[in-house]
């Protein structure tokens, strides 16, 4: 059995760790509320522009944007992978990375090439270790996503799609469901399919001012920007929620460990006292 001093040192060490995890839990809870408000504020705009852009894929417009045109054969694809910059958030990053890796294995099995854009340090580091082709990346986003910092990296993939270097663009991120549940999502961003967003297949069109090309070009760029921003906002809300839950679990586990160690310490202390009393009684009897 360990000595009393060793057990006291262990108790002190776990108590110090619990103070850190408790502080991180409170910080994550504060950031989580702000991240959820930001994510919920962006959702209506993101869903509406997705629906409008989906309607365009069924429209009878004379102008057909390349983002709406499905390629006859898909030989190469682009992947936008969104993860967190920091860890200590449970299985959040592991779940999305596992999903993306499984999709990439499917692409390899079909003989398709892929190139990745990584948003977040964890995904960037993983893709580097895995030997994936990284064409652009963004790290150090902080607690608030800024569109001008995001779109530059994604534009590399958009330009590749316009040039025909890739035939489809996918995005992988973690969608916020509630504080206790987050869902890893891997969905197609380009070419835009109205069926994927539930748009009506009826053939009709919008009225454009000044002309269809100017409106559709700007609209589809806003569509991509809105979806990227929304995905990052969802991922940040999921990250803070997962971190708060993970740190609460760590604090609770530390409390349990401290209780067990104190029980062991008391037993060791009682055994030492009993031994000393036995030695005193034995010495007195011998005299």
C-alpha positions as CSV (number, residue, x, y, z in Angstrom):
1,X,0.0,0.0,0.0
2,X,1.3,3.5,-0.8
3,X,2.4,5.7,2.0
4,X,0.2,8.5,3.4
5,X,2.4,11.2,1.8
6,X,2.2,9.6,-1.7
7,X,-1.6,9.4,-1.4
8,X,-1.9,13.1,-0.2
9,X,0.2,14.1,-3.2
10,X,-2.1,12.2,-5.6
11,X,-5.1,13.8,-4.0
12,X,-3.6,17.3,-4.4
13,X,-2.7,16.6,-8.0
14,X,-6.2,15.4,-8.9
15,X,-7.7,18.4,-7.1
16,X,-5.6,20.8,-9.1
17,X,-6.6,19.0,-12.3
18,X,-10.3,19.3,-11.3
19,X,-9.9,23.1,-10.8
20,X,-8.6,23.3,-14.4
21,X,-11.4,21.2,-15.9
22,X,-14.0,23.1,-13.9
23,X,-12.7,26.4,-15.1
24,X,-12.6,25.1,-18.7
25,X,-16.2,23.9,-18.3
26,X,-17.4,27.3,-17.2
27,X,-15.5,29.1,-20.1
28,X,-16.9,26.6,-22.6
29,X,-20.5,27.2,-21.3
30,X,-20.1,30.9,-21.7
31,X,-18.7,30.6,-25.2
32,X,-21.3,28.0,-26.1
33,X,-24.2,30.4,-25.6
34,X,-22.6,33.0,-27.9
35,X,-21.8,30.4,-30.5
36,X,-25.3,29.0,-30.4
37,X,-26.8,32.4,-30.8
38,X,-24.5,33.1,-33.8
39,X,-25.3,29.8,-35.4
40,X,-29.1,30.1,-34.9
41,X,-29.0,33.7,-36.3
42,X,-27.3,32.4,-39.5
43,X,-29.6,29.4,-40.1
44,X,-32.6,31.1,-41.6
45,X,-30.5,33.0,-44.2
46,X,-28.5,29.8,-45.0
47,X,-31.6,27.7,-45.4
48,X,-33.4,30.3,-47.6
49,X,-30.5,30.9,-49.9
50,X,-30.0,27.1,-50.2
51,X,-33.7,26.8,-51.3
52,X,-33.5,29.6,-53.8
53,X,-30.3,28.2,-55.3
54,X,-31.9,24.8,-55.4
55,X,-34.9,26.3,-57.3
56,X,-32.4,27.7,-59.9
57,X,-31.3,24.1,-60.8
58,X,-34.9,23.4,-62.0
59,X,-35.4,26.9,-63.6
60,X,-35.8,27.5,-67.3
61,X,-33.3,30.3,-67.4
62,X,-31.4,30.8,-70.6
63,X,-28.2,31.2,-68.6
64,X,-26.9,28.1,-66.9
65,X,-24.1,28.7,-64.3
66,X,-21.3,26.1,-64.1
67,X,-22.2,25.5,-60.5
68,X,-25.6,24.1,-61.7
69,X,-24.2,21.8,-64.4
70,X,-23.7,18.2,-63.5
71,X,-20.6,16.7,-65.0
72,X,-21.0,13.6,-67.2
73,X,-18.2,11.8,-65.4
74,X,-16.7,12.5,-62.0
75,X,-13.0,11.8,-62.0
76,X,-11.8,14.1,-59.2
77,X,-13.5,15.7,-56.2
78,X,-12.7,18.4,-53.7
79,X,-13.4,18.1,-50.0
80,X,-13.8,21.0,-47.5
81,X,-13.1,19.6,-44.1
82,X,-14.1,21.7,-41.1
83,X,-12.8,20.8,-37.6
84,X,-11.8,22.7,-34.5
85,X,-8.5,24.3,-33.8
86,X,-8.2,22.9,-30.3
87,X,-8.9,19.6,-28.7
88,X,-10.4,18.5,-25.3
89,X,-13.9,18.4,-26.9
90,X,-14.7,14.7,-26.7
91,X,-15.1,12.7,-29.9
92,X,-16.2,15.7,-31.9
93,X,-13.2,15.8,-34.3
94,X,-12.8,12.0,-34.3
95,X,-16.3,11.5,-35.5
96,X,-16.1,13.8,-38.5
97,X,-12.6,12.6,-39.4
98,X,-13.8,9.0,-39.3
99,X,-16.7,9.9,-41.6
100,X,-14.5,11.8,-44.1
101,X,-11.9,9.0,-44.1
102,X,-14.6,6.4,-45.0
103,X,-15.8,8.6,-47.8
104,X,-12.3,9.1,-49.1
105,X,-11.8,5.3,-49.1
106,X,-14.9,4.9,-51.2
107,X,-13.5,7.5,-53.7
108,X,-10.2,5.6,-53.9
109,X,-12.1,2.4,-54.5
110,X,-13.9,4.0,-57.4
111,X,-10.6,5.3,-58.8
112,X,-11.4,9.0,-58.1
113,X,-8.8,11.5,-57.0
114,X,-9.5,14.0,-54.3
115,X,-8.0,17.3,-52.9
116,X,-8.8,18.8,-49.6
117,X,-9.3,22.3,-48.0
118,X,-8.9,22.1,-44.3
119,X,-10.6,24.6,-42.0
120,X,-9.3,24.1,-38.4
121,X,-6.0,22.9,-37.1
122,X,-7.1,19.3,-36.1
123,X,-8.3,18.4,-39.6
124,X,-5.2,20.1,-41.2
125,X,-2.8,18.1,-39.0
126,X,-4.7,14.8,-39.6
127,X,-4.7,15.3,-43.4
128,X,-0.9,16.0,-43.3
129,X,-0.3,12.8,-41.3
130,X,-2.5,10.8,-43.6
131,X,-0.7,12.1,-46.7
132,X,-3.7,13.7,-48.3
133,X,-3.4,16.3,-51.0
134,X,-4.1,19.7,-49.3
135,X,-4.6,22.6,-51.7
136,X,-5.5,25.2,-49.0
137,X,-6.1,25.6,-45.3
138,X,-7.2,28.0,-42.6
139,X,-6.3,27.8,-38.9
140,X,-6.6,30.0,-35.9
141,X,-10.2,31.1,-36.5
142,X,-10.7,32.1,-32.8
143,X,-14.2,32.2,-31.3
144,X,-15.9,34.2,-34.0
145,X,-15.8,33.1,-37.7
146,X,-15.0,35.8,-40.3
147,X,-16.2,35.2,-43.8
148,X,-13.3,37.0,-45.4
149,X,-10.9,34.7,-43.7
150,X,-12.8,31.6,-44.8
151,X,-13.7,32.2,-48.4
152,X,-10.0,32.7,-49.6
153,X,-9.2,29.0,-48.9
154,X,-12.5,27.8,-50.3
155,X,-12.0,29.9,-53.5
156,X,-9.1,27.6,-54.4
157,X,-11.7,24.7,-54.7
158,X,-14.2,26.9,-56.5
159,X,-11.6,28.0,-59.1
160,X,-10.6,24.3,-59.6
161,X,-14.3,23.4,-60.2
162,X,-14.7,26.2,-62.7
163,X,-11.5,25.1,-64.6
164,X,-12.7,21.5,-64.6
165,X,-9.9,20.2,-62.3
166,X,-12.5,18.8,-60.0
167,X,-16.0,17.6,-60.9
168,X,-17.7,17.8,-57.5
169,X,-17.2,19.6,-54.2
170,X,-18.1,18.1,-50.8
171,X,-18.2,19.6,-47.3
172,X,-17.7,17.8,-44.1
173,X,-18.5,19.4,-40.7
174,X,-20.4,18.8,-37.4
175,X,-24.0,20.0,-37.3
176,X,-25.3,21.2,-33.9
177,X,-28.4,19.3,-32.8
178,X,-28.5,20.2,-29.1
179,X,-26.1,20.6,-26.2
180,X,-25.7,16.8,-25.8
181,X,-25.8,15.7,-29.4
182,X,-23.8,16.8,-32.5
183,X,-24.0,15.1,-35.9
184,X,-21.1,14.6,-38.4
185,X,-22.3,15.6,-41.8
186,X,-20.7,15.0,-45.3
187,X,-22.8,16.5,-48.1
188,X,-22.4,17.7,-51.7
189,X,-21.8,21.4,-52.2
190,X,-21.3,21.5,-56.0
191,X,-22.8,20.9,-58.5
192,X,-25.9,22.2,-56.9
193,X,-28.8,19.8,-56.9
194,X,-32.3,21.1,-56.2
195,X,-33.4,17.5,-55.3
196,X,-30.9,17.5,-52.4
197,X,-32.5,20.5,-50.8
198,X,-36.1,19.5,-51.6
199,X,-36.8,22.1,-54.2
200,X,-39.8,21.7,-56.5
201,X,-39.1,20.1,-59.9
202,X,-41.8,22.2,-61.6
203,X,-40.2,24.1,-64.5
204,X,-40.5,27.8,-63.9
205,X,-38.1,30.8,-63.5
206,X,-37.5,34.0,-61.5
207,X,-37.7,37.5,-62.9
208,X,-34.1,38.9,-63.0
209,X,-33.0,42.5,-62.9
210,X,-30.8,43.7,-64.6
211,X,-30.2,40.3,-66.2
212,X,-30.0,36.6,-65.4
213,X,-26.2,36.3,-65.6
214,X,-25.4,39.1,-63.2
215,X,-28.0,38.0,-60.6
216,X,-27.2,34.2,-60.8
217,X,-23.4,34.7,-60.7
218,X,-23.7,36.8,-57.5
219,X,-26.3,34.6,-56.0
220,X,-24.4,31.4,-56.3
221,X,-21.3,33.0,-54.9
222,X,-23.4,34.1,-51.9
223,X,-24.8,30.6,-51.7
224,X,-21.3,29.0,-51.3
225,X,-20.2,31.7,-48.8
226,X,-23.4,31.3,-46.8
227,X,-23.1,27.5,-46.6
228,X,-19.4,27.7,-45.6
229,X,-20.1,30.3,-42.9
230,X,-23.1,28.3,-41.6
231,X,-21.0,25.1,-41.5
232,X,-18.2,26.8,-39.5
233,X,-20.8,28.4,-37.2
234,X,-22.4,25.0,-36.6
235,X,-19.1,23.4,-36.0
236,X,-18.1,26.1,-33.4
237,X,-21.3,25.7,-31.5
238,X,-20.8,21.9,-31.5
239,X,-17.2,22.3,-30.4
240,X,-18.1,24.4,-27.3
241,X,-21.0,22.2,-26.4
242,X,-18.9,19.0,-26.7
243,X,-16.1,20.7,-24.7
244,X,-18.4,21.8,-21.9
245,X,-19.8,18.2,-21.6
246,X,-16.3,16.7,-21.8
247,X,-15.0,19.0,-19.1
248,X,-18.0,18.4,-16.9
249,X,-17.5,14.7,-17.2
250,X,-13.8,15.1,-16.4
251,X,-14.6,17.2,-13.3
252,X,-17.1,14.6,-12.1
253,X,-14.6,11.8,-12.6
254,X,-12.0,13.7,-10.8
255,X,-14.4,14.2,-7.8
256,X,-14.9,10.4,-7.8
257,X,-11.2,9.7,-7.9
258,X,-10.6,12.2,-5.0
259,X,-13.2,10.4,-2.9
260,X,-11.6,7.0,-3.6
261,X,-8.1,8.3,-2.8
262,X,-9.4,9.8,0.5
263,X,-10.9,6.5,1.4
264,X,-7.6,4.7,0.7
265,X,-5.7,7.4,2.6
266,X,-8.0,7.0,5.7
267,X,-7.5,3.2,5.6
268,X,-3.8,3.6,5.4
269,X,-3.8,6.1,8.2
270,X,-6.0,3.9,10.4
271,X,-3.7,0.9,9.6
272,X,-0.6,3.0,10.7
273,X,-2.4,4.0,13.9
274,X,-3.4,0.4,14.7
275,X,0.2,-0.7,14.1
276,X,1.6,1.9,16.4
277,X,-0.9,1.0,19.1
278,X,0.0,-2.7,18.8
279,X,3.7,-1.9,19.1
280,X,3.0,0.2,22.2
281,X,0.9,-2.5,23.8
282,X,3.4,-5.2,22.9
283,X,6.3,-3.1,24.4
284,X,4.3,-2.5,27.6
285,X,3.5,-6.2,28.0
286,X,7.2,-7.1,27.5
287,X,8.2,-4.7,30.3
